[in-house]
Amino acid sequence: MPKSPDPVGRRGFLKTAATGAAGIMAGSKPALGQAGTGPAQQASPSDLTLRVKALESLLVDKGLVDRVALDRIVDAFETTIGPRNGARVVARAWVDPAYRKRLLADAATAMEELGLHRYQGEDIVALENTAKIHNLVVCTLCSCYPWPLLGLPPVWYKSAPYRSRAVIDPRGVLKEFGVDIHTDVEVRVWDSTAEIRYFVLPERPAGSEGLNEEALAALVTRDSMIGTARVTLDVAEVRA
Amino acid sequence: MNGVHDMGGMHGMGPIRHEAHEPTFHDAWEGRVYALSRVLRTRRGLWNLDAFRHGIEVLPPVEYLRMSYYERWFAWMLRTVVAAGDVTQTEIETGSPATGSQRMAVLVVPEAVSSMVDRRASARRNVAVAPRFKSGQRVRARNVHPSGHTRLPRYARGRTGAVLLDRGVFLFPDTNAHLLGEKPQHLYSVRFAARDIWGPQASQRDFIHLDMWDDYLEAV
């Protein structure tokens, strides 16, 4: 766990801003309290910035919340918990058939072998894409997603267009992502309705035989582990 | 509840907007809302994960669709800190603790963050409950329309599929969300042919897999 970047500086900034927010609320009363109760109007980002700061300051002043703890949570998700973790798991599975087998049988334990922290029991499941089967993960009801492995979900994953269509038109959705699925291939959509978390073990790209584990991990994208992309050899070039 | 959050199969929601090089948070306030909600959800009582999800589902549909993702979380938070009695409406309005209000115990100290974000609290329950179904068995998702929280999407209700496997015993969100107990029961991965749900427009090579609790299923 890396240290929170300059917590003191950030605290100072929030304190100043929060004082400002409290002042604004005294002038125009509903500033903090209006969310979700008023008429349908777009809250501006600056509005939300002020209101969130005001609530945070209030909870800190009440003693319930420690601001440094918040800094550390934000920092963890911005710097260490993300799809690079999942990519390491995928790359290992590609180079080590025995590991691949263990991953598909018990993903939680296989992840722990790589020092990735454990999901308890069978709460995480790896789904293998093959030439015959394509897996796609969605949460139609909210935004369930394997956080420790892929980080927080992208906006499109949580949005109405993806959630509504992934189950009724998976091939159309995949096409929009640039993935054409042959009519002979079986598509399995996994709707994350419970606390089981799914991630996709994508197919290893042809032509990657000479690459080592680290180079392979660099090819693995977040979307390929959701099932909305294939892994290709040119990803590294695109990224660079 | 038959809310707007239950979106599977709806039309007209527009194109999927994919963003290249998307940041974890688009604005600093989103990160603060995320962190605050993680901290608040460590509370017992009103704050379990299912209650949180339900708290978002009950937003008026127009608001739900208008708001950004973390704006919904913020709306839940504002309501819930008051409902839990941690903060009064007056304090929300003034932005400061009431004079003489008691200082509360901190929920998560900085040193606890590392283990909190690394480990997911499991909803699995180590209790002996007999399963009602077994792998391979044909089952029907019950045609029920609970007005409270449920994880049985509308598009699956009344549809027939097959139990792929028994995932073990998990707490039941329909009761847990309303603080009516965990009612642990078996959870199954159930496989539905897309055609049995959407009709002939679906590819016969498409399947939808849902996780379903015992109470959602009936024998065929």
Interface residues (C-beta under 8 A of the other chain):
Chain A: M1 S4 A18 A21 A22 M25 A26 K29 P30 L32 G33 A35 G36 A40 Q42 A43 P45 L48 T49 R51 V52 K53 A54 L55 E56 S57 L58 L59 D61 K62 G63 L64 V65 D66 V68 A69 L70 D71 R72 I73 V74 A76 F77 E78 I81 G82 H117 R118 Y119 Q120 G121 E122 D123 T140 L141 C142 S143 W147 P148 G151 L152 P154 V155 W156 K158 S159 A160 P161 Y162 R163 S164 R165 A166 V167 I168 P170 R171 V173 E176 F177 T183 D184 V185 E186 V187 R188 V189 W190 D191 S192 T193 A194 E195 I196 R197
Chain B: H5 D6 M7 G8 G9 M10 H11 M13 G14 P15 I16 R17 H18 E19 E22 P23 T24 F25 H26 D27 A28 W29 G31 R32 V33 Y34 A35 L36 R38 V39 L40 R53 I56 L59 P60 V62 E63 L65 R66 M67 Y69 E71 F74 A75 M77 L78 R79 V81 D86 V87 Q89 E91 I92 E93 T94 G95 S96 P97 S101 R103 M104 A105 V106 L107 V108 V109 P110 A112 V113 S114 M116 V117 D118 R119 R120 S122 A123 R124 R151 L152 P153 Y155 R167 G168 F170 P173 L187 S189 A194 I197 W198 A202 S203 R205 D206 F207 I208 H209 L210 D211 M212 W213
